[in-house]
Amino acid sequence: MIALQRALKSIHTAIGAPRLSKFSLHAPKCVEVEFTNGSTFRLSSEFLRICSPAADGKMRSIGGEKVIFGRRHVGIMKVEPIGNYGVRIIFDDLHKTGIYTWDYFYHLGSNKFALMREYINTLKKHGLSRDPSRRK
């Protein structure tokens, strides 16, 4: 899934996304991004967490495939601006290493349903869940 995300991101970046016109944090559950072409995307914290552009972060490698699971209830604690091109999102599972560029937000919003469907299919394939595991 990550290889596909990187390929799509590079294709999308080559084409060029419209400029960001508005960014809103609706902590802890989502962010809303609006672009100059009129596109508006509401992206859940779970979706942003599983699509983190960071290479690390509570992944399980299954058959060479990196899978993040158990993040259905993850929340966003805060957002930090990174230059004039993106933000770092700090999640309540303490993941904070991914930098989300405005172009990446546009890519995620434009492909939200396909990416989420692929994620759910990957979880099913490996017998994993979106829900956090229960502590004993």
Secondary structure by P-SEA (a helix, b strand, c coil): caaaaaaaaaaaaaaccccccbbbbccccbbbbbccccbbbbbcaaaaaaacccccccccccccbbbbcccccccccccccccccbbbbbcccccccccccaaaaaaaaaaaaaaaaaaaaaaaaacccccccccc
